[in-house]
Amino acid sequence: MWGSIFRRKRSSYSKGIDAERRVKSKLESKGWLVRQSKGSRGPYDLYAMKGGKKLFVQVKSGSASLSRTERTRLRRVAKKKGGKALLIKCKKGAIQSRIIY
């Protein structure tokens, strides 16, 4: 009973970090070498490599969406660096992915 009274609401930031960690773990379990972007200030949150393939991944949690500017920047980086741009949405435990370049 007391636990529910004192439970703090999680911030969007902490939900986003948790989503990134879940996606990172999922990719690693499939054999990808994954690096998390420091502070997620760039166009992608995760960079993954496997067998010469490169993924530039933007992770969104909950109802967050990718803005037009973010999408353009992510596509531009992926094209320039010879990889695929991937949007991954994590909502209520489900993970959905979509290649955007």
C-alpha positions in Angstrom: 0.0 0.0 0.0 2.7 2.5 1.0 4.8 1.7 -2.0 2.1 2.9 -4.4 1.6 6.2 -2.5 5.3 7.0 -2.7 6.0 5.7 -6.2 7.5 8.4 -8.3 6.4 9.0 -11.9 9.2 8.1 -14.3 10.5 10.9 -16.5 10.5 10.7 -20.3 14.3 10.8 -20.1 14.5 7.6 -17.9 11.9 5.8 -20.1 14.0 6.7 -23.2 17.2 5.4 -21.6 15.5 2.2 -20.6 14.1 1.8 -24.2 17.6 2.3 -25.6 19.1 -0.3 -23.3 16.4 -2.8 -24.3 17.0 -2.3 -28.0 20.8 -2.5 -27.5 20.4 -5.8 -25.6 18.1 -7.2 -28.3 20.5 -6.2 -31.1 23.5 -7.7 -29.2 21.6 -11.0 -28.7 21.3 -11.2 -32.5 25.1 -10.8 -32.9 25.4 -7.0 -33.5 28.2 -5.0 -32.0 26.3 -2.0 -30.5 27.6 1.4 -29.2 25.3 3.9 -27.5 25.7 7.5 -28.5 26.9 9.7 -25.6 24.1 11.9 -24.4 22.0 11.0 -27.5 22.6 14.5 -28.9 23.3 13.4 -32.4 20.9 12.1 -35.1 21.1 8.5 -33.7 21.0 6.9 -30.3 22.7 3.6 -31.2 25.3 2.6 -33.8 25.4 -1.2 -34.6 27.7 -3.2 -36.8 27.6 -6.8 -38.0 29.3 -8.4 -41.0 30.1 -5.1 -42.7 26.6 -3.8 -42.2 25.9 -0.6 -40.3 22.8 0.5 -38.5 22.1 4.0 -37.3 19.2 3.7 -34.8 16.9 6.3 -33.3 14.9 4.9 -30.4 11.6 6.4 -29.3 9.6 5.3 -26.3 5.9 5.8 -25.5 4.1 8.2 -27.8 7.2 10.1 -28.8 7.7 10.4 -32.6 10.5 11.3 -35.0 10.3 14.9 -36.2 10.9 15.7 -39.9 14.2 17.4 -39.0 15.3 14.3 -37.0 14.3 12.0 -39.8 16.3 14.1 -42.4 19.4 14.2 -40.2 19.3 10.4 -39.5 18.8 9.6 -43.2 21.7 12.0 -44.2 24.1 10.4 -41.7 23.2 6.9 -42.8 23.6 7.7 -46.4 26.9 9.5 -45.9 28.4 6.6 -43.8 27.0 3.8 -45.9 24.5 2.3 -43.5 20.8 1.9 -42.8 18.7 4.4 -40.8 16.3 2.6 -38.5 13.5 3.9 -36.3 12.6 1.7 -33.3 9.6 2.4 -31.2 9.2 0.9 -27.7 5.7 1.1 -26.3 4.2 -1.0 -23.5 7.0 -3.6 -23.8 6.5 -4.1 -27.6 9.4 -3.2 -29.9 8.6 -2.1 -33.5 11.2 -1.2 -36.1 11.0 0.5 -39.4 13.9 1.2 -41.9 13.7 4.8 -43.0 16.6 4.8 -45.4 
